[in-house]
């Protein structure tokens, strides 16, 4: 996938999630049903995940190369391949916390959580501007379930991850 396609895809997916929560109130946003995460917890999880990726995207490329290596053969896998691998890995039982559980601030509210989500994802999209097509398809980052992904593959995962949690938000907001 080309960088501009990645950027457009991420913008569209983020906008879609924000639009999904336009007509709700604070109480609905924080309500949890059936021991599942609330809409607020889903937002906090997505924000935390993107923050970590942003740190990597802002790091010196040589540091990423040294720490995680580069992929020289085969290029990046397509979006659906990454999604399929994630679905298989995510279905496996886990015995420990991943470290990506939502961390809600005591003063959190609907607007602050949505604002944090938007800001961190806008920064992620902005940081992509510092990467060439070749770099997106050779530098790698670790994913806790999938293993090493090229930056391009990671961006595909980020998009799918938002869509995955958007479904969870819909369920949390059902009346």
C-alpha positions in Angstrom: 0.0 0.0 0.0 1.3 3.5 -0.9 1.9 6.0 1.8 -0.9 8.3 0.6 -3.4 5.4 0.6 -2.3 4.5 4.2 -2.8 8.1 5.3 -6.3 8.4 3.6 -7.3 5.1 5.1 -6.3 6.0 8.6 -8.0 9.4 8.4 -11.2 7.9 7.2 -11.2 5.2 9.9 -10.5 7.6 12.7 -13.2 10.0 11.4 -15.7 7.1 11.3 -15.1 6.2 14.9 -15.4 9.8 16.1 -18.7 10.1 14.1 -20.0 7.0 15.8 -19.9 8.8 19.2 -21.4 12.2 18.1 -24.7 11.8 19.8 -23.9 10.2 23.1 -23.4 11.6 26.6 -20.7 11.0 29.2 -22.7 8.4 31.1 -23.3 6.3 27.9 -19.6 6.7 27.0 -18.4 5.2 30.3 -21.1 2.5 30.7 -19.9 -1.0 30.7 -22.1 -4.0 29.7 -21.6 -7.7 30.2 -18.0 -7.3 31.7 -16.9 -5.8 28.3 -15.0 -2.6 27.9 -17.0 0.6 27.7 -16.7 3.0 24.7 -14.4 5.1 26.8 -12.1 2.1 27.6 -12.0 1.2 23.9 -10.9 4.8 23.1 -8.3 4.8 25.8 -6.9 1.5 24.6 -6.6 2.8 21.0 -4.9 5.9 22.2 -2.4 4.0 24.3 -1.6 1.7 21.4 -1.1 4.6 19.0 1.1 6.5 21.5 3.5 3.6 21.6 3.7 3.4 17.8 4.2 7.2 17.6 7.3 6.8 19.9 8.7 4.3 17.4 7.8 6.4 14.3 9.5 9.5 15.9 12.7 7.5 16.9 15.8 7.7 14.8 15.5 5.2 12.1 19.0 3.8 12.8 17.8 2.9 16.3 14.8 1.0 14.9 17.1 -0.8 12.5 19.4 -1.7 15.3 16.7 -2.8 17.7 14.2 -4.5 15.3 16.0 -5.1 12.0 14.9 -4.5 8.5 13.0 -6.7 6.0 14.9 -6.8 2.8 13.1 -9.6 1.0 9.5 -10.0 0.1 8.3 -6.5 1.0 5.2 -5.8 3.1 2.3 -8.3 3.3 -1.1 -7.0 2.2 -3.7 -5.7 4.6 -5.9 -8.8 4.6 -2.9 -11.1 5.4 -2.1 -9.0 8.5 -5.8 -9.0 9.5 -6.0 -12.8 9.1 -2.9 -13.4 11.1 -4.1 -11.1 13.9 -7.5 -12.8 14.1 -5.9 -16.2 14.5 -3.4 -14.9 17.1 -6.0 -12.9 19.0 -8.3 -15.9 19.3 -5.6 -17.8 21.3 -6.1 -17.8 25.0 -3.8 -15.5 27.0 -2.9 -16.0 30.6 -1.3 -12.6 31.2 -2.2 -9.0 30.7 -0.7 -7.5 27.5 0.1 -4.1 28.9 -2.3 -2.5 26.5 -5.3 -2.5 28.9 -7.0 0.9 29.1 -5.8 3.3 31.7 -8.5 5.7 32.6 -7.6 9.0 34.3 -9.8 9.9 37.2 -10.9 13.1 35.5 -11.5 11.5 32.1 -14.7 12.5 30.2 -16.2 12.0 26.8 -14.6 15.0 25.2 -11.1 14.5 26.7 -11.0 10.9 25.6 -12.1 11.7 22.1 -9.7 14.6 21.9 -6.8 12.4 23.0 -7.7 9.8 20.4 -7.9 12.4 17.6 -4.6 14.1 18.6 -2.6 10.9 18.9 -3.8 9.6 15.6 -3.3 12.9 13.9 0.3 12.8 15.2 0.7 9.2 13.9 -0.5 10.4 10.4 1.9 13.4 10.6 4.8 11.2 11.6 4.3 9.1 8.5 5.4 12.1 6.5 9.0 11.4 7.7 9.0 7.9 6.1 9.7 7.1 2.4 7.8 4.3 0.6 10.9 2.1 0.8 11.4 2.8 4.5 7.7 2.0 5.2 8.3 -1.4 3.6 11.6 -2.3 5.2 11.8 -1.0 8.7 10.1 -3.2 11.3 8.3 -2.9 14.6 7.3 -5.7 17.0 3.6 -6.5 17.5 2.9 -8.4 20.7 0.7 -11.0 19.0 1.8 -11.0 15.3 5.6 -10.5 15.6 7.6 -8.2 13.5 5.7 -6.0 11.0 7.0 -3.5 8.5 5.8 0.0 9.2 3.4 -0.3 6.3 2.0 -3.6 7.8 1.8 -1.9 11.2 -0.3 0.9 9.7 -2.6 -1.6 8.2 -2.9 -3.2 11.6 -3.6 0.2 13.2 -6.5 0.7 10.7 -7.9 -2.7 11.3 -7.5 -2.3 15.1 -9.5 0.9 15.1 -12.3 -0.9 13.1 -12.2 -3.8 15.4 -12.7 -1.6 18.4 -15.3 0.5 16.6 -17.5 -2.6 16.5 -16.9 -3.0 20.3 -17.9 0.6 20.8 -21.1 0.0 18.8 -22.0 -2.9 21.1 -21.1 -0.9 24.2 -23.5 1.9 23.1 -26.4 -0.3 22.1 -29.5 0.5 24.1 
